[in-house]
């Protein structure tokens, strides 16, 4: 079991290209099912998740491959990285 605060301390790494995507800034939860649907990472240009561009990367649950102690491994093709306002 993992709290959302613990997720925010984890770095997200894309296993398809080895790129560091950043740290989790938010989560999207389906309130009807009580299920985590996606994690949100500040987009390029964001500073501590609050200052900068308004784009964010949304990674849906199906693309999360492993949640470890310090990192979250995802498998994302850059073409499918969606911005928060497109979710």
Secondary structure as the mmCIF struct_conf table of DSSP 4:
data_model
#
loop_
_struct_conf.conf_type_id
_struct_conf.id
_struct_conf.beg_label_comp_id
_struct_conf.beg_label_asym_id
_struct_conf.beg_label_seq_id
_struct_conf.end_label_comp_id
_struct_conf.end_label_asym_id
_struct_conf.end_label_seq_id
HELX_RH_AL_P HELX_RH_AL_P1 UNK A 4 UNK A 7
TURN_TY1_P TURN_TY1_P1 UNK A 8 UNK A 9
BEND BEND1 UNK A 10 UNK A 10
STRN STRN1 UNK A 11 UNK A 14
TURN_TY1_P TURN_TY1_P2 UNK A 15 UNK A 17
STRN STRN2 UNK A 20 UNK A 30
TURN_TY1_P TURN_TY1_P3 UNK A 31 UNK A 34
STRN STRN3 UNK A 35 UNK A 42
TURN_TY1_P TURN_TY1_P4 UNK A 44 UNK A 45
STRN STRN4 UNK A 47 UNK A 47
TURN_TY1_P TURN_TY1_P5 UNK A 48 UNK A 50
STRN STRN5 UNK A 51 UNK A 51
BEND BEND2 UNK A 52 UNK A 52
BEND BEND3 UNK A 54 UNK A 54
STRN STRN6 UNK A 56 UNK A 60
HELX_RH_3T_P HELX_RH_3T_P1 UNK A 61 UNK A 63
STRN STRN7 UNK A 64 UNK A 67
BEND BEND4 UNK A 69 UNK A 70
STRN STRN8 UNK A 71 UNK A 74
HELX_RH_3T_P HELX_RH_3T_P2 UNK A 78 UNK A 80
HELX_LH_PP_P HELX_LH_PP_P1 UNK A 81 UNK A 81
STRN STRN9 UNK A 82 UNK A 83
HELX_RH_3T_P HELX_RH_3T_P3 UNK A 84 UNK A 86
#
